[in-house]
Amino acid sequence: MAELMSLSDAVAELVSDGDSVALEGFTHLIPFAAGHEIIRQGRRELELIRMTPDLLYDQMIGMGVARRLVFSYGGNPGVGGLHRFRDAIEHDWPRPVEIEEHSHAGMANRYAAGAAHLPMAVMRGYAGTDLMARSTVAPITCPFTGETLTAVPALRPDVAIVHAQEADHEGNVQLWGIPGVQKEAVLAAKRSLVTVERIVDKLELAPGGIVIPSWVITAVAEAPGGSRPSYSLGLTDRDNDFYKFWDKMSRDRQQFTEWMNENVLGKELSKR
Amino acid sequence: MTVTMPEVSAGEVQTIVAARRLRHTKTVFIGVGRPSTAALLARMVHNPELILVYESGTIGAKPFHIPLSIGDGELAETADAIVSVPEMFNYWIGPGRIDVAFLGAAQIDRHANLNSTVIGDYAHPKTRLPGAGGAPEIAASCGEVIVIAPHAKRTFVEKLDFVTTVGHGTGPGSRERLGFAGRGPTAVITDLGVLEPDPATCELVLTQIHPGVEAGGVREETGWELRVAEELKTTEPPTDEELGKLRELLER
């Protein structure tokens, strides 16, 4: 059964230096509060895994948390590039970051294989692209039809962290809206933390809602507003202006550092 | 129309031309930016039944506003169905259920292959771009691909720095050899005109220019010896309805 913990305790217990950590959420339900707590606790040498690094990994990379990045689209959705991500790859600032990149289909299938505890997934993709040589994928022949397909290795992160709308006191989690790879990430990982907007007495099943039972989750932590500036459908709105602000502000290393010091490092959690 | 239209911008023409391409399309896969605007415009003017599919898993989204991201709340709230990312790629894109996909790119070559990964050397890039996202599999499997790109020499290049997405590969037969079910790029819509692959060679040929544009000017902005179709068409100027609706959409 999942243990209900404070966010700071959960991060301290689940995430260690050097771990492979997947914070997922496809545009929606991005676990910003948990990522910020990882930064505050000074975790280092992490292998950060995420389909769309988004602003959260831009912040974590810029703060020197990552040794390695596994991803499929490193952009600021609808706005442009990610300046800290670019600075790390182009100029090794604040430290060199090794990269392993895939396509979305490849990453999604890698999570699904991880959730199934299979060593790999089989798909049509990567063929003919330069990604094939730059990634950890390989051609495979279908034993039934002879068709050449692509095998992608399963993702089995040490820790998966996702955000959801709500959990009950037993730690059963419900999320709705764009589901991304939330469920796959939790089931693929060795340990998992779900942060939620609210703890409720009883889960009222929402249309299209996905329930992740408590017994496949390691820890649940309440983190109201924990997906901002991303959003939790029905409870908070995506702060599109912040995504635009980030594009301007984060271009400069010093401005970025000051912003992080003031808005992330300087903000202690109320409950420790 | 209550106000007189100011002059039409090249970007507006590009969006309007892209929207016209969707007149008889059932399903379209779109990213954000100009493609999304074009698809919303198509629903308003040409094809109210057009089904919009966004990478975030929102199928049949009917946003009133142009979304900033592919995962904006309005897309989820108005969708007919919302699916996970593995389902989106494995059950919807892979089997070719989507008729048309719009894609962009930082670089495009004469066979409509696309680069959205790096400019310069991979290990030490001059510019690190966002990367593949869904593009390789979208281009492989959707019924056809329409590329939307600004027409400039640095975009239309002789050789890609990185092949992120295969268009027509090295020419005829490439897609078949790779096992791609979709037809690949059928048009590249730029702010200057439209390029379409020659059926025999799969090489992009200038087939249409927007009003006020000269073929020579398009060739100058292209990094390879761009061929011009014998029967070069000129884009029909935007109608009052198209322009009015587009501006209304952008104002929302």
Interface residues (C-beta under 8 A of the other chain):
Chain A: F26 T27 H28 M51 T52 F71 S72 Y73 G74 G75 P77 G78 V79 G81 L82 F85 R86 I89 E90 E101 H102 S103 H104 A105 M107 A108 N109 Y111 A112 M123 R124 G125 Y126 A127 G128 T129 D130 L131 R134 E147 T148 G177 I178 P179 G180 V181 K183 E184 G208 Y231 L233 D237 R238 N240 Y243
Chain B: V32 G33 E55 S56 G57 T58 P67 L68 S69 I70 G71 D72 G73 L75 A76 E77 I82 V83 S84 V85 P86 M88 F89 N90 I93 G94 T117 Y122 H124 P125 K126 T127 R128 L129 P130 G131 A132 G133 G134 A135 P136 E137 A140 S141 F162 V163 T164 T165 V166 G169 S174 L178 G179 F180
